[in-house]
């Protein structure tokens, strides 16, 4: 049995943009270049709009293809494998301890952390929404079994409001999750994740932490120090 971690750039998204590119190219050929059914200014406008759409969608399709290749879990040394290994190496659970992986997707990071910590357990949490329709709890459980890992479990949940008491976990992880959540305050999402972390525990996160997504992270780091966090 082989694990199937899927890809963080869904094939359906690539196909959708490719289809859009083809449609825009056809519109450019028919209306802009051949001028079928349109004349004069209307033809010029149709050519400009369809041409710009063709170029834009084509560029985005090419980028998606590139990133889908980069995020291929089956390729040794791929970006996705380096990210998973890079986050997991920060997690050390105490004997009998439990870690939480928020937004576990197909279970890759949950399982990697569990492999590194046979003395503890990892819980993978996800809403498994339609955005990543190929990801599911069943897939996560299949992947854990395929990897021969028995110290994992998976459940449905919401990163915005975690259904756990304060200080429930010895470690918390998250990879490529929070930037996908519509929110005016992603720092609040981080604080919600930190809420369930025990004192002395570790929160390891990998995400797209641009200023326009997360705000002033230097100020947030200082806020965490002021709250008593030892290292950020």
N, C-alpha and C positions, 0 to 999 in steps of 0.2 A: 504493500500500500504506500502511495506517495502523497505527501502533503500538497495542497493546492492553495497557495496564498493569494491567488488572483493578481491583480495589478492596480496600483493606485490611480492609474489613468484608464478608466473603463473602455473596453473595446467599442461599446455602443456609442460613447462620446466621440471617439475617433471617426467611426463610421458616419455619425450624424454630421460632423463638420465636413467630412469628405463629400457627403451627399449634397450639402449646402454649397460647397465649392463647385461641384459639377453643375448644379442648377444655376448658379450665378454665371458660370462660364457659358452655359447654353443660352441664357438670357442675353449675355453680351454678344454672342454670335448672331442670334436671331434679330434682336432689336437694334443693338448698337452698330454692328458691322454690316449685316445684310439689310437692315432697315425695313424688315418685314412688318407691315402694319403701322409703322410710324414714320413721320417725315420731319424734316427741318429741325426746329428746336427740340421737339419731343424726342426725336431720334438721338440728338446729342445728349439730352438729359438722361435718356435710358442707357446710353452707352457709358456715361460717367458713373451713374449709380451702380449699374451692374458690374462695371469694370472695377470700381473701388471695392464692391462686395466680394468679387472674385479674388482680388489680391489679398484682402483682409482675411477672408475665410481660408484661403489657400495657405497663407503664412501661419495661421493658427493651427490648421490641420498638420502642417509639417512639424510645428513645435510639439503638438500632442504625440505624433509618431515618434519623435526623438525622445520625449520623456517616457513614453510607454516602453521603449527599448531600455532606457536608463533604469527604470523601475522594475525590470524583469527579475523576479525572485529566482528564476531558474538559471540565471546567469551569475556565475561566481564573481564576486567582487562588484556586483551592481550597486547602484546608489542605495536602493532599498535595503539590501543586505548590510551595507556599511552603516546605515542609519540605525537599523534594528540592533546590530551588535554594539554600536556606539552608545545607545541609550541603555541597553541591558547591562553593560559593564559597570554602571553606576549603582546597581541594585544589589545589596547584600542583606538578606533577610536573617533575623535571629532564628534560633532553633524553635520550630513550631510557629514561626511568624507568618503573616499574610500580607501580600501585596495586591494593589488594585491597579489594573490597566484600564484607563478611561478611553472609550472609543476604540475598542480592540479590533474592530473590522473583521479580518479573517483569522485573527489570533496570533499573528506572527510575533509581536512583541511580548504578549502574555506568555507564550510558549518559550521564547528565548530566555526570559527572566526565570521561568520555572526550571529550565535546564540548568541555569547557573546557580539555582538555589534549591537543591533537592531536599534540604532540611526544612523548607517552608512550603507555602502554597501561594498560587497566584489566581486572582479572580479577574476575568475579563468582562468588561461592561460595555454595551453598545445599544443604540436604539435601532440599528440595522434598518435605516430608512430606505426609501426608494431611490435615493441618489446613488447608492451602491447596492443595487438590487441583488447582485451575485454574492454579497457577503451575508452571513447568517450565523446563528448560534450552532446550527447543525454542522456548518462548514468548519467552524472553530473546533468543535468536538472531534470531527473527522481528522483535522490537522494534528490535534494533540495526540490522538491515537496513532496516526501515521508516524509521528515523531517519537513514539514510545514514551510519552510524558503522561504521568498519572496525577501529578500534583497541580492540576489546573481545573477550574470550573468557569462557566460562562453564564451570564444572565443579561436580560434586557434592562436598560436603565437610561436615565437622562443626565448628561453631564452638567446641565444648567442647575439642577436640583438633585443632588445625590441622596439617595434614600438610605443613608447610614448615619449613625450617631457621630459626634465629634470624636476625633482621635481613634478611629476604628482600625487603621492600617499602619503597618510598619514601613511601608514604602508605597508610593503612588507614581505611576508612569503615564505618559500620553504621547502619542506621535501623530502629527498632522491632523489634529482634531479641531481645536478651538477656532482656527481661522475659517472653518466651514460653518460655524454656528452664527446665525444672525444675531448680533448683539451690539449695543452702543457702548458697552463697558466690558471688554474681555479681561481686564484686570480683575473684575468681580468674579469671572469664571475661574480664574486662577485661585482666588481666595476661597472659593467654594471647594476646589480640589484640595487645597491646603488644610481646610477645615477638618477633613477626615483623616489627616495624617497625624500619627502619634508624635509626641515630643521626642526628638532624637532621630526621627525618621528622615527619609530622603524622597524628594519629589524630582523626578527626572523627566523633562519635557523637551520635545523637538517640534517646532512649528515655524510658520512664517511670521516672524515677530516684527513686521514693519511698524513704523510709527503710526501710520494711518489706520492700522488694525488695532494696535495695542496702546497707543498713546505714549507718554513719556515713561519709558521703562527704567531709566536711570532714577527717576523719582520713586518709581514703584519698588525698585531694589532697596532704596534707602528706607522706604516705608516698612519693608519686610525686616530690615535690620532693626528698625525702631520697635517692631513688634516682638523682637527677641530671636529671630532666625540667626543661626550661627554663621552660615555661609550661603551666598547666593551667586 
